[in-house]
Amino acid sequence: MLNHTMIVSFDQPIPDAELDQYLKDIENLMLGSGRVQTFSARRHIRVPADDHSPVFVASAIIQLGVADLDALNAVFTVPGTEELIQRWQSRHPYQVVWINHEALS
């Protein structure tokens, strides 16, 4: 199994209900694609040191588990992904960094 872990940072504070909906929208799309075996998402837990982050402060972390490299590549082409990104970017702009990796434990 491979993991695709995304760190999401909204440019401005986002209401809790909106963040919950964003995460649910991604979960529904990815699990519905048939390419993703597991989905996990958690909110960032803010600490004072976040004020000194050299890059950005995360809003949430999302992890998709897929069977293999072919499934991982397919995740980037799931129908509806671009529309979901555009819809959320227009409402609440955000940045994402990710890493593709084997299980950490």
N, C-alpha and C positions, 0 to 999 in steps of 0.2 A: 504494500500500500504506500502511496505517496500522499503528501499533504501540500495544500496550497494555502498558506497563511497570509492574510491581508491585515494590514494595520491601516485603519481609516481615520482621517482627521478632517472634521468639518471646519470650515474657515471661521465660522461664528458659532456660539453656543446654539445647540439644537434642543428643542423641547423633548422631554423624555418620551412622550407619546410618538413623536415624529421619528426619533431614533429607533424605538421599538418597531415601528412600521417599516422603516428602511431595512432593518435586519430581517424582519419577517418576509418582506418582498424578495430579498436575496435568497433566503432559505427556500421559499416556495419555488422560485425559478430554478435554483440549482438542484434541489432534490427531485423536482418534476422533470428534469432533463434526462434522468436515467443514467447519467454519467457519474454522479456524486453518490458515494456510499454513506458518508457521514457529514454532518454539518454541526458546527459549534460556533457560538458567538457570545461575547461578553463585553460589557461596558468597561471602559478605562476607569480605574480608581485613581482619582486625582490626589496628588501630594504637593506640598509647597515647592519641591524641586522642579516641578513641571514648568514653573515660571522661567526657568533657565534652560529649557530644552534647546539644543543647537539646531534642530530641524523643524519639528512640529510636535504638538501634544496630541496624542491619540484620542479619539472619541470612543472607538471600539476595536476589537480584534475579532476576526472571522477566520475559521479554519474549515476547509473542505477536505474530505478524505476521498481519494479516488484509487481505483485498482492499479493503474499503471500509467506509463507515459502517454499512451494513446488517449486514455480517458482524460488525463490532465490537459493535453492539447485541445481536446474537444470542448473542455469547459470554457475556453476563450471564444468559442464560436456558437455557444448555446443560443438558439433563436430567442429574441426578446431581451438579451443582455444589453445591447446598445440602447434600446428604448428605455430600459430601466435606469441605466446610467444617466442618460440625457434628462429624463424626468426628474431624478433626484438632484442632479447638478444644477438644473434650472431653479429648483426650490431652495436648496441648501448646498452651495458649492463645497466640494471636499477634494482632498488629495488621498491617494492610496499608494502605499509601498507594499511589496509582497515578496515572499520567498517560497520556493518550491523545495520540499525536503522530505526525507524519510522521517519516520516517527522519532520523536525526541526521547521517548522512554520505552 
